[in-house]
Each structure stands twice: as C-alpha cells, then as structure tokens.
Amino acid sequence: MSTPGTRTRTRKSPLERSAEIRSAAVEIARENGLSALTLRAVAARAGVAPGLVAHYADSMDDLVARAFRELVASELEQVRAEVALVEDPPARLARMIATVLASDHDDITLVWVDAWSLGRGSAALGAAIDEQMGAWQAFISGIIEDGRAGGLFRTDAPEAVAWQILAMIDGISAHALTRGTDAAAFATRLAQACETLVGTEPGAIVARLAR
C-alpha cells in the first residue's frame, strides 16, 4: 500500500546506468579536464554510490579513455563540418586554424594536455591518444593532398607536413592555455608557417583567415 510522500524508485537497466556514468565522466572532463576524473567525482555527478561506478566501468583508466575519445572525436567532427563550408584547400586550412585556435576550444585543449600527461601511465588512454592524433593527422593530410592535386600545394611529404602542422597547433594551444593568453593571436603566424610547409604562395592562407 502506497502512502503520500512515498516515491516509487525505478530500477534502471545496466545500459542506462552505464550510459549515465559515461555521460557524467564526459561532463566532468569537459569542465575540469581528465585529471578531475575520480571514482568519487563521477559517482557524485551521476548521483550513485562509488561502488556502482566501479561495477559498471571496467576500470577508471577505461572510463578516462572513453571520456577522452568521445570529447576529442566530437571536436574533430565539429572542425570537419566547419572546414567543409569552404572549398579550396588554402581556405580550408585557414578555417581549420581559426577554428581550433578559438577560445571556445580551450576546454578540449585542457583535455588534450591532461591526456598527454596521464597517457604515460595508462595503456587504454595511450591507445586512445594514438587513435585520435592519427585521425587529426589524416584529416590535415587530406586537405594537403587535395591542394597538391589541384596544383595549389607543392610539398612532396603531405603526411609529414600534416604531423608538423598538428604539432604546431597543439603547441600553440597548450602554451596559450598554460600562460592564460589568446591562442587566436598566433593564427597569422601559424598560417604563414603552413604556407611554407605546404609550398603555396605567401599570403594564400593568411588572406583567407578573416573570410
């Protein structure tokens, strides 16, 4: 017999509970970085006991790796969509630079910075980092290959150049986050460096930054 004030508790399925825990981990990582992901923090955000998090997550390493993969893969998809709005390769590189150096990407920069540190002690996170860095490199390399096919870029090493551009983006973003400066202030210098690396005319990418 029910009485006023009695609440019926609905038992959630394992899939629902697992999804809630993963969602809580992603929210924490986006707000405070991967280093903030602890058993107690995830449990508190999900509104469950720590033991339940341990039950539904294979391990905290796995939960951290999943949160990292979801966040950074989502960022790449957003950048792909933004870059797809312009057609020629110089403009696509310019749009990519402007997008990833924008201040609204600082939360993902923090996730990356934490990942590079924590990944040394986690095989699961290390594998996720390799996977996502490879996806970024392939994305940039694809733009460069299109530029070569159209006669706009003259580099003979598109894959190596893509890694170098990615490293510059990561370095600028990480330094700006650490120093509390605006990464976007370095967009022009990065675009100039990219012009040299891909072998295009001076100003070809820089001129498209503001478009």
HELIX and SHEET records of a PDB file:
HELIX    1   1 PRO A   14  ASN A   32  1                                  19    
HELIX    2   2 LEU A   34  ALA A   36  5                                   3    
HELIX    3   3 LEU A   39  ALA A   46  1                                   8    
HELIX    4   4 PRO A   50  TYR A   56  1                                   7    
HELIX    5   5 MET A   60  VAL A   83  1                                  24    
HELIX    6   6 PRO A   89  VAL A  100  1                                  12    
HELIX    7   7 SER A  103  HIS A  105  5                                   3    
HELIX    8   8 ASP A  106  LEU A  118  1                                  13    
HELIX    9   9 GLY A  119  GLY A  121  5                                   3    
HELIX   10  10 ALA A  123  ALA A  149  1                                  27    
HELIX   11  11 PRO A  158  ARG A  179  1                                  22    
HELIX   12  12 ALA A  183  PHE A  186  5                                   4    
HELIX   13  13 ALA A  187  VAL A  198  1                                  12    
HELIX   14  14 VAL A  206  ARG A  208  5                                   3    
END                                                                             
